Amino acid sequence: MTHRKNLLKAALLFSSLTLLAAVWLHAAEKSPQSVHVTIGTILASNQKDEIDAKCKSIEKQLRVLKYRSYRCLKDESQNVAWQGNGVFQILGGRSLSVVPQEFRNNRIALKVRLTEGQKPLVDTTVRIPNRGNFILGGIPGGPPNEGGALVLSISAAAQ
């Protein structure tokens, strides 16, 4: 009877360890290694009634800002490691820092910091759906002689 109990304990221990290893390996497979971050710089103004074809996919989000015209000025992408720092240059001598912080429930938490020189303009954390985007709008200072405001489209996809 003791031999049988020992055999049963060994089988139970082996099964538990195998299950634990399988769960750990599955979790490791699901953990993204980096985040593909794309920053779109858009000029919003009231000069015309038109929206750039490059902005059509986010038109609904842009219309909330109440401008009549949206023109894509620049797109920039980087693969950023978790807890790494992606830095993007924004028109007007500004800098946007994006730090991927967490991936949970298919949502990505990003620490977003917009600075002008040493002066912070925005410093916040946003949670967006994986492969989703966030609009940061109404930043004064579009290109000279064009007026309007800059809008940043921040999108992220776990890799």
Secondary structure as UniProt FT lines:
FT   HELIX           2..30
FT   STRAND          34..45
FT   STRAND          50..51
FT   HELIX           53..58
FT   HELIX           59..63
FT   TURN            64..65
FT   STRAND          69..81
FT   TURN            82..83
FT   STRAND          86..90
FT   TURN            91..93
FT   STRAND          94..104
FT   TURN            105..106
FT   STRAND          107..116
FT   TURN            117..118
FT   STRAND          119..129
FT   TURN            130..131
FT   STRAND          132..140
FT   TURN            144..146
FT   STRAND          149..158
//
